[in-house]
Protein backbone atom coordinates (compact mmCIF):
# COMPACT_ATOMS: atom_id res chain seq x y z
CA UNK A 1 0.00 0.00 0.00
CA UNK A 2 2.51 2.61 1.19
CA UNK A 3 5.00 1.46 -1.38
CA UNK A 4 2.77 1.21 -4.43
CA UNK A 5 0.98 4.47 -3.87
CA UNK A 6 3.64 6.48 -2.12
CA UNK A 7 7.05 5.55 -3.38
CA UNK A 8 6.96 2.71 -5.86
CA UNK A 9 9.71 3.25 -8.38
CA UNK A 10 12.16 1.49 -10.64
CA UNK A 11 15.24 3.03 -9.08
CA UNK A 12 16.39 5.66 -6.64
CA UNK A 13 14.89 8.97 -7.62
CA UNK A 14 11.96 7.74 -9.69
CA UNK A 15 8.31 7.12 -8.88
CA UNK A 16 5.47 5.41 -10.67
CA UNK A 17 3.17 7.68 -12.63
CA UNK A 18 0.15 6.63 -10.57
CA UNK A 19 1.48 8.86 -7.78
CA UNK A 20 1.45 11.86 -10.11
CA UNK A 21 -1.93 11.15 -11.70
CA UNK A 22 -3.53 10.68 -8.28
CA UNK A 23 -1.91 13.83 -6.93
CA UNK A 24 -3.24 15.94 -9.78
CA UNK A 25 -6.67 14.34 -9.39
CA UNK A 26 -6.65 15.26 -5.69
CA UNK A 27 -5.72 18.86 -6.59
CA UNK A 28 -8.55 19.05 -9.12
CA UNK A 29 -11.08 17.55 -6.68
CA UNK A 30 -10.05 19.54 -3.60
CA UNK A 31 -9.06 22.83 -5.22
CA UNK A 32 -9.83 23.16 -8.93
CA UNK A 33 -8.68 22.00 -12.37
CA UNK A 34 -7.40 25.56 -12.86
CA UNK A 35 -5.08 25.29 -9.85
CA UNK A 36 -3.83 21.91 -11.10
CA UNK A 37 -2.98 23.53 -14.44
CA UNK A 38 -1.32 26.49 -12.71
CA UNK A 39 0.99 24.38 -10.56
CA UNK A 40 1.98 22.19 -13.52
CA UNK A 41 2.79 25.28 -15.58
CA UNK A 42 4.70 26.93 -12.73
CA UNK A 43 6.72 23.76 -12.11
CA UNK A 44 8.50 23.64 -15.52
CA UNK A 45 8.68 19.84 -15.34
CA UNK A 46 10.90 17.66 -17.56
CA UNK A 47 7.82 15.51 -18.28
CA UNK A 48 5.74 18.57 -19.12
CA UNK A 49 3.29 17.40 -16.45
CA UNK A 50 1.95 14.70 -18.75
CA UNK A 51 1.82 11.43 -16.80
CA UNK A 52 0.61 7.91 -17.36
CA UNK A 53 -0.17 5.66 -14.39
CA UNK A 54 2.35 3.01 -15.48
CA UNK A 55 5.17 5.37 -16.47
CA UNK A 56 8.10 6.29 -14.24
CA UNK A 57 9.13 9.86 -13.50
CA UNK A 58 11.74 11.70 -11.49
CA UNK A 59 10.48 11.89 -7.91
CA UNK A 60 11.69 15.50 -7.76
CA UNK A 61 8.70 16.37 -9.94
CA UNK A 62 6.24 15.45 -7.17
CA UNK A 63 8.30 17.50 -4.73
CA UNK A 64 8.11 20.50 -7.07
CA UNK A 65 4.36 20.06 -7.60
CA UNK A 66 3.70 19.90 -3.85
CA UNK A 67 5.89 22.97 -3.24
CA UNK A 68 4.03 24.94 -5.88
CA UNK A 69 0.64 23.81 -4.56
CA UNK A 70 1.72 24.96 -1.11
CA UNK A 71 2.73 28.36 -2.52
CA UNK A 72 -0.55 28.64 -4.44
CA UNK A 73 -2.81 27.66 -1.54
CA UNK A 74 -0.82 28.84 1.51
CA UNK A 75 -1.19 25.34 2.98
CA UNK A 76 1.91 23.74 4.47
CA UNK A 77 3.70 21.00 2.57
CA UNK A 78 3.29 18.65 5.53
CA UNK A 79 -0.49 19.19 5.51
CA UNK A 80 -0.70 18.65 1.75
CA UNK A 81 1.28 15.39 1.90
CA UNK A 82 -0.91 14.22 4.78
CA UNK A 83 -4.08 15.00 2.81
CA UNK A 84 -2.61 13.27 -0.24
CA UNK A 85 -1.98 10.13 1.83
CA UNK A 86 -5.62 10.01 2.93
CA UNK A 87 -6.71 10.51 -0.68
CA UNK A 88 -4.42 7.70 -1.85
CA UNK A 89 -5.79 5.25 0.67
CA UNK A 90 -9.32 5.87 -0.56
CA UNK A 91 -8.20 5.25 -4.12
CA UNK A 92 -6.37 2.13 -3.00
CA UNK A 93 -9.60 0.77 -1.47
CA UNK A 94 -11.43 1.40 -4.75
CA UNK A 95 -8.73 0.01 -7.03
CA UNK A 96 -7.55 -3.01 -5.05
CA UNK A 97 -10.48 -4.46 -3.08
CA UNK A 98 -8.86 -7.93 -2.99
CA UNK A 99 -6.27 -6.62 -0.53
CA UNK A 100 -9.10 -6.09 1.98
CA UNK A 101 -10.59 -9.58 1.78
CA UNK A 102 -10.64 -11.08 5.26
CA UNK A 103 -9.23 -7.94 6.91
CA UNK A 104 -11.24 -7.26 10.07
CA UNK A 105 -9.62 -4.07 11.36
CA UNK A 106 -6.91 -1.47 10.77
CA UNK A 107 -4.29 -3.25 12.86
CA UNK A 108 -4.74 -6.48 10.93
CA UNK A 109 -4.52 -4.67 7.61
CA UNK A 110 -1.46 -2.62 8.55
CA UNK A 111 0.34 -5.76 9.71
CA UNK A 112 -0.24 -7.30 6.27
CA UNK A 113 1.52 -4.54 4.30
CA UNK A 114 5.11 -5.84 4.42
CA UNK A 115 4.43 -9.58 4.18
CA UNK A 116 1.48 -9.63 1.80
CA UNK A 117 0.91 -6.38 -0.08
CA UNK A 118 4.59 -5.70 -0.78
CA UNK A 119 4.94 -9.25 -2.13
CA UNK A 120 2.03 -8.65 -4.51
CA UNK A 121 3.44 -5.26 -5.57
CA UNK A 122 6.77 -6.92 -6.40
CA UNK A 123 4.91 -9.33 -8.68
CA UNK A 124 3.41 -6.38 -10.57
CA UNK A 125 6.57 -4.22 -10.50
CA UNK A 126 9.65 -6.45 -10.06
CA UNK A 127 12.02 -3.48 -10.25
CA UNK A 128 10.19 -1.47 -7.59
CA UNK A 129 12.25 -0.22 -4.67
CA UNK A 130 9.90 -0.41 -1.72
CA UNK A 131 10.10 1.26 1.65
CA UNK A 132 10.24 -0.91 4.73
CA UNK A 133 7.01 -1.12 6.77
CA UNK A 134 7.46 -3.06 9.99
CA UNK A 135 4.28 -3.33 12.07
CA UNK A 136 4.42 -5.07 15.44
CA UNK A 137 1.48 -5.72 17.72
CA UNK A 138 2.64 -4.72 21.21
CA UNK A 139 -0.73 -5.51 22.83
CA UNK A 140 -4.26 -6.16 21.51
CA UNK A 141 -4.90 -2.40 21.32
CA UNK A 142 -1.36 -1.17 20.64
CA UNK A 143 0.46 -1.31 17.29
CA UNK A 144 3.87 0.13 16.43
CA UNK A 145 4.87 0.85 12.84
CA UNK A 146 8.38 1.71 11.66
CA UNK A 147 8.40 3.26 8.17
CA UNK A 148 11.78 3.57 6.43
CA UNK A 149 12.29 5.05 3.00
CA UNK A 150 14.91 6.81 0.91
CA UNK A 151 12.35 9.58 0.57
CA UNK A 152 11.17 11.75 3.44
CA UNK A 153 7.47 10.87 3.17
CA UNK A 154 6.43 10.50 6.82
CA UNK A 155 3.53 12.92 6.39
CA UNK A 156 2.23 10.94 3.43
CA UNK A 157 2.53 7.67 5.39
CA UNK A 158 0.65 9.30 8.27
CA UNK A 159 -2.17 10.23 5.89
CA UNK A 160 -2.28 6.67 4.55
CA UNK A 161 -2.54 5.31 8.09
CA UNK A 162 -5.34 7.75 8.92
CA UNK A 163 -7.12 6.74 5.72
CA UNK A 164 -6.87 3.11 6.83
CA UNK A 165 -8.28 3.92 10.27
CA UNK A 166 -11.16 5.84 8.68
CA UNK A 167 -11.89 2.96 6.31
CA UNK A 168 -12.24 0.54 9.23
CA UNK A 169 -14.15 3.16 11.26
CA UNK A 170 -12.06 2.78 14.40
CA UNK A 171 -11.05 5.14 17.20
CA UNK A 172 -7.25 4.97 17.13
CA UNK A 173 -4.82 7.59 18.43
CA UNK A 174 -1.61 8.08 16.40
CA UNK A 175 1.65 9.50 17.72
CA UNK A 176 4.77 9.68 15.60
CA UNK A 177 8.46 10.45 15.82
CA UNK A 178 11.20 10.94 13.21
CA UNK A 179 14.81 9.92 12.82
CA UNK A 180 17.42 9.94 10.09
CA UNK A 181 19.13 6.57 9.80
CA UNK A 182 21.83 5.15 7.53
CA UNK A 183 19.18 3.63 5.29
CA UNK A 184 17.36 6.94 4.79
CA UNK A 185 14.43 8.46 6.67
CA UNK A 186 12.56 6.68 9.43
CA UNK A 187 9.19 7.53 10.92
CA UNK A 188 7.78 5.64 13.86
CA UNK A 189 4.05 5.53 14.49
CA UNK A 190 2.55 4.48 17.80
CA UNK A 191 -1.11 3.51 17.37
CA UNK A 192 -3.40 2.92 20.35
CA UNK A 193 -6.96 1.78 19.85
CA UNK A 194 -9.64 2.87 22.30
CA UNK A 195 -10.48 -0.09 24.53
C-alpha positions as CSV (number, residue, x, y, z in Angstrom):
1,X,0.0,0.0,0.0
2,X,2.5,2.6,1.2
3,X,5.0,1.5,-1.4
4,X,2.8,1.2,-4.4
5,X,1.0,4.5,-3.9
6,X,3.6,6.5,-2.1
7,X,7.1,5.6,-3.4
8,X,7.0,2.7,-5.9
9,X,9.7,3.2,-8.4
10,X,12.2,1.5,-10.6
11,X,15.2,3.0,-9.1
12,X,16.4,5.7,-6.6
13,X,14.9,9.0,-7.6
14,X,12.0,7.7,-9.7
15,X,8.3,7.1,-8.9
16,X,5.5,5.4,-10.7
17,X,3.2,7.7,-12.6
18,X,0.1,6.6,-10.6
19,X,1.5,8.9,-7.8
20,X,1.4,11.9,-10.1
21,X,-1.9,11.1,-11.7
22,X,-3.5,10.7,-8.3
23,X,-1.9,13.8,-6.9
24,X,-3.2,15.9,-9.8
25,X,-6.7,14.3,-9.4
26,X,-6.6,15.3,-5.7
27,X,-5.7,18.9,-6.6
28,X,-8.6,19.0,-9.1
29,X,-11.1,17.6,-6.7
30,X,-10.0,19.5,-3.6
31,X,-9.1,22.8,-5.2
32,X,-9.8,23.2,-8.9
33,X,-8.7,22.0,-12.4
34,X,-7.4,25.6,-12.9
35,X,-5.1,25.3,-9.8
36,X,-3.8,21.9,-11.1
37,X,-3.0,23.5,-14.4
38,X,-1.3,26.5,-12.7
39,X,1.0,24.4,-10.6
40,X,2.0,22.2,-13.5
41,X,2.8,25.3,-15.6
42,X,4.7,26.9,-12.7
43,X,6.7,23.8,-12.1
44,X,8.5,23.6,-15.5
45,X,8.7,19.8,-15.3
46,X,10.9,17.7,-17.6
47,X,7.8,15.5,-18.3
48,X,5.7,18.6,-19.1
49,X,3.3,17.4,-16.4
50,X,2.0,14.7,-18.7
51,X,1.8,11.4,-16.8
52,X,0.6,7.9,-17.4
53,X,-0.2,5.7,-14.4
54,X,2.3,3.0,-15.5
55,X,5.2,5.4,-16.5
56,X,8.1,6.3,-14.2
57,X,9.1,9.9,-13.5
58,X,11.7,11.7,-11.5
59,X,10.5,11.9,-7.9
60,X,11.7,15.5,-7.8
61,X,8.7,16.4,-9.9
62,X,6.2,15.4,-7.2
63,X,8.3,17.5,-4.7
64,X,8.1,20.5,-7.1
65,X,4.4,20.1,-7.6
66,X,3.7,19.9,-3.9
67,X,5.9,23.0,-3.2
68,X,4.0,24.9,-5.9
69,X,0.6,23.8,-4.6
70,X,1.7,25.0,-1.1
71,X,2.7,28.4,-2.5
72,X,-0.5,28.6,-4.4
73,X,-2.8,27.7,-1.5
74,X,-0.8,28.8,1.5
75,X,-1.2,25.3,3.0
76,X,1.9,23.7,4.5
77,X,3.7,21.0,2.6
78,X,3.3,18.6,5.5
79,X,-0.5,19.2,5.5
80,X,-0.7,18.6,1.8
81,X,1.3,15.4,1.9
82,X,-0.9,14.2,4.8
83,X,-4.1,15.0,2.8
84,X,-2.6,13.3,-0.2
85,X,-2.0,10.1,1.8
86,X,-5.6,10.0,2.9
87,X,-6.7,10.5,-0.7
88,X,-4.4,7.7,-1.9
89,X,-5.8,5.2,0.7
90,X,-9.3,5.9,-0.6
91,X,-8.2,5.2,-4.1
92,X,-6.4,2.1,-3.0
93,X,-9.6,0.8,-1.5
94,X,-11.4,1.4,-4.8
95,X,-8.7,0.0,-7.0
96,X,-7.5,-3.0,-5.0
97,X,-10.5,-4.5,-3.1
98,X,-8.9,-7.9,-3.0
99,X,-6.3,-6.6,-0.5
100,X,-9.1,-6.1,2.0
101,X,-10.6,-9.6,1.8
102,X,-10.6,-11.1,5.3
103,X,-9.2,-7.9,6.9
104,X,-11.2,-7.3,10.1
105,X,-9.6,-4.1,11.4
106,X,-6.9,-1.5,10.8
107,X,-4.3,-3.3,12.9
108,X,-4.7,-6.5,10.9
109,X,-4.5,-4.7,7.6
110,X,-1.5,-2.6,8.6
111,X,0.3,-5.8,9.7
112,X,-0.2,-7.3,6.3
113,X,1.5,-4.5,4.3
114,X,5.1,-5.8,4.4
115,X,4.4,-9.6,4.2
116,X,1.5,-9.6,1.8
117,X,0.9,-6.4,-0.1
118,X,4.6,-5.7,-0.8
119,X,4.9,-9.2,-2.1
120,X,2.0,-8.7,-4.5
121,X,3.4,-5.3,-5.6
122,X,6.8,-6.9,-6.4
123,X,4.9,-9.3,-8.7
124,X,3.4,-6.4,-10.6
125,X,6.6,-4.2,-10.5
126,X,9.7,-6.4,-10.1
127,X,12.0,-3.5,-10.2
128,X,10.2,-1.5,-7.6
129,X,12.3,-0.2,-4.7
130,X,9.9,-0.4,-1.7
131,X,10.1,1.3,1.7
132,X,10.2,-0.9,4.7
133,X,7.0,-1.1,6.8
134,X,7.5,-3.1,10.0
135,X,4.3,-3.3,12.1
136,X,4.4,-5.1,15.4
137,X,1.5,-5.7,17.7
138,X,2.6,-4.7,21.2
139,X,-0.7,-5.5,22.8
140,X,-4.3,-6.2,21.5
141,X,-4.9,-2.4,21.3
142,X,-1.4,-1.2,20.6
143,X,0.5,-1.3,17.3
144,X,3.9,0.1,16.4
145,X,4.9,0.9,12.8
146,X,8.4,1.7,11.7
147,X,8.4,3.3,8.2
148,X,11.8,3.6,6.4
149,X,12.3,5.1,3.0
150,X,14.9,6.8,0.9
151,X,12.4,9.6,0.6
152,X,11.2,11.7,3.4
153,X,7.5,10.9,3.2
154,X,6.4,10.5,6.8
155,X,3.5,12.9,6.4
156,X,2.2,10.9,3.4
157,X,2.5,7.7,5.4
158,X,0.6,9.3,8.3
159,X,-2.2,10.2,5.9
160,X,-2.3,6.7,4.5
161,X,-2.5,5.3,8.1
162,X,-5.3,7.7,8.9
163,X,-7.1,6.7,5.7
164,X,-6.9,3.1,6.8
165,X,-8.3,3.9,10.3
166,X,-11.2,5.8,8.7
167,X,-11.9,3.0,6.3
168,X,-12.2,0.5,9.2
169,X,-14.2,3.2,11.3
170,X,-12.1,2.8,14.4
171,X,-11.1,5.1,17.2
172,X,-7.2,5.0,17.1
173,X,-4.8,7.6,18.4
174,X,-1.6,8.1,16.4
175,X,1.7,9.5,17.7
176,X,4.8,9.7,15.6
177,X,8.5,10.5,15.8
178,X,11.2,10.9,13.2
179,X,14.8,9.9,12.8
180,X,17.4,9.9,10.1
181,X,19.1,6.6,9.8
182,X,21.8,5.2,7.5
183,X,19.2,3.6,5.3
184,X,17.4,6.9,4.8
185,X,14.4,8.5,6.7
186,X,12.6,6.7,9.4
187,X,9.2,7.5,10.9
188,X,7.8,5.6,13.9
189,X,4.0,5.5,14.5
190,X,2.6,4.5,17.8
191,X,-1.1,3.5,17.4
192,X,-3.4,2.9,20.3
193,X,-7.0,1.8,19.8
194,X,-9.6,2.9,22.3
195,X,-10.5,-0.1,24.5
